[in-house]
Amino acid sequence: MSLASAQQGLMPSGVPAVDHITGLPSRAALSDKLEADLGRGGQVGLLVLNVLHIDEITEAFGPVAGDEILREVGEAVSDRLPTGAYVARFGDAIAVVVHTEDEVVLRELAHVLRSAVPSTLHVDGVRVTIRLVVGVATGRAGDGHADSLLAAAASAAHEAVNEPDRVGVFGQRALPRPRRRLQMASDLRSAVRAGRIDAWYQPMVLSATGSVDRWEVLARWNHPREGMVPPALFLALARREGLMHELSTQVAARAAADLSEWRRAGVSATISMNMAPPELLAGVLLPEILHMWADHDLAPQDLTIELTEDAFHEDPQSARVVLQEARRSGVRLSIDHYGAGFSSLSYLRDLPIGELKLDRGYFASVCTDSRSAVIVQST
């Protein structure tokens, strides 16, 4: 989709329809577009792409630098949009409107758009690292106005900073108001303390043989009133409320018990588990999990810990020490969403990483985008 094709519709007299910096439809045009789509009763998906720390770039190089980055991000995103999508400038972010409420489709599109934007851009002769987060919100007629949907997507983008894949998803009807958020936090705390967080298992299949190599354990919360709560919502809430350690311990205990039972039934597969960088680097959670493993007569080699790349960026020295200790214990280490952040070959050389899980954003477009195909093949 070209920038020109995105500029559709007329604005009231005196209101600019186009942002003169990026050439994209303006914030006012975006709001007008959303109001029209919601008014027609269709399904609307809204993605907001935020450039992390763009305020620091603006402070260092001036406001023109921030505008130039948004212009380049807008161009990169526009080249990868599906038919019928609409792209606009939304403050210091880029917004995309599509006509679907399908969370899977919206997540895949979010990853495609993130991968379309270069990881570095030149600003005033200096190479600047670009890190994107994406907030996703959905709505339909009767859900409210454009401003509510924009607020939902902006809130999701804010929460996406804490997500391993940097994508946060909230439905407009789930827009967290203070009172509801407090109630959800209380309910989550009760669920964790009462052991009501479920462990679901996703098979990891060897493509060469078709056999299941291991099972990735996933935390799921079936709320008594809300039903199944999206993981992006309750995991972000658990982080804010300081419940991640307790939640992770509970899921690990369930996985150890299940794996032990499977072993007695003759199943030889192992377990893979995601671990957030703060919990890993604190140096407490992994020893607790290994103790559970030993109580169930399981070996450390039966556990693979999946980490995202940001585990190495905040405190690389501490990460190196913790990961080396984990590897010496026999635990296997895997990089999840590889390529979604600021990938560096140096940590693959220096750290005891045994596996890379390429970010799905590359696979979503591997049949249509030659660059994604090259990256997947070469990696």
Buried (B, 14 or more C-beta within 10 A) or exposed (E): BEBEEBBEEEBEEEEEBBBEBBBBBBBBBBBBBBBEBBEEEBBBBBBBBBBBBBEEBBEBBEEEBBBBBBBBBBBBBBEBBEEEBBBBBBEBBBBBBBBBBEBEBBBBBBBBBBBBBEBEBEBEEEEBEBBBBBBBBBBBEEBBBBEBBBBBBBBBBBBBBBBBBBBBBBBBBBBBEEEEBEEBBEBBBEBBEEEBBBBEBEEBEEEEEEEBBBBBBBBBBEBEEBEEBBBBBBBBBBBBBEBBBBBBBBBBBBBBBBBBEBBEEEEEBBBBBBBBBBBBBEEEBBEBBBEBBEEBEBEBEBBBBBBBBBBBBEEBEBBBEBBBBBBEBEBBBBBBBBBBBBBEEEBEEBBBBEEBBBBBBBBBBBEEBEEBBEBBEEE
